[in-house]
């Protein structure tokens, strides 16, 4: 019976390995296809940007001689401007989405390669002994993916989707007013431009929060700097970032983990701490990263925080991820005395 169970577990693991091989082939095919789409979309964006610049220049000429210009020319130019803006905005969004998908596929490919190397490098006995936890790991991966999808869906609905709906509304109003009240139509066009700028800004912020591309291009430290500055501008928090040690690139998964941890802790401060000041310490040692995020907020009793309360702050997940790479997390807080969360991560060098 034991041998049968072990054989069944081994068969399941072999099926899982084969699934990963198939998935890797599919991902590489998709990466090739999406690479071509990115190249094509970039070319289209460049063309639309030139067209938009030309129409904008013509529109400035019309605005300078608005009273003497024929109404048909004004109408056609504004319609062309609106069409060019919408096409460029849509194509840029498509390009950024494709680039984001390309980054995620690249990360997924690396994950699959490392998974296969890990599983295929073990002996049959090792695999048979450790297959008991494989189902749990797969379940956790699926749950994590679904949680991220729900989070992304909610953010899109509350941010870019609402902004685009507002953009369309301003467009309709301006179009209807053009024949009846040109002054109001002009005011609506100004509002339309502001709405488009706001929508574009929200989309860029959303993409940066989802996966800042500079994290892949420039690394963890520049990304943390940029994020803390943007967070300060949006929230009004007095954020003091102190970086010590030798600034350098680390393994991608360690940089991602560190950035996501700081991102999560800053969101906790914004949403729960009622703080006015935050200090971030990032020390890049020879073998260990030391990070702390300290605020002057309301704090809480660390003895009583557990269950749903701990989940609200995402602390259990954060602690688990840090410990998975050999790190540790410490929490210091008291009611009315702020909070300090510090963690260490091996550099892997």
Secondary structure, DSSP 8 states (H G I E B T S, - for coil): -HHHHHHHHHHHHHHHHHHHHHHHHHHHHHHHHHHHHHHHHHHHHHHHHHHHHHHHHHHHHHHHTGGGS-HHHHHHHHHHHHHHHHHHHHHHHHHHHHHHHHHHHHHHHHHHHHHHHHHHTS-HHHHHHHGGGHHHHHHHHHHHHHHHHHHHHHHHHHTHHHHHHHHHHHHHHHHHHTTT-HHHHHHHHHHHHHHHHHHHHHHHHHHHHHH-HHHHHT-HHHHHHHHHHHHHHHH--EEEEEEEE------HHHHHHHHHHHHHHHHHIIIII--SEEEEEEEE-SSEEEEEEEE-S----TTT--HHHHHHTTHHHHHHHHHHTT-EEEEEE-TTS-EEEEEEEE---
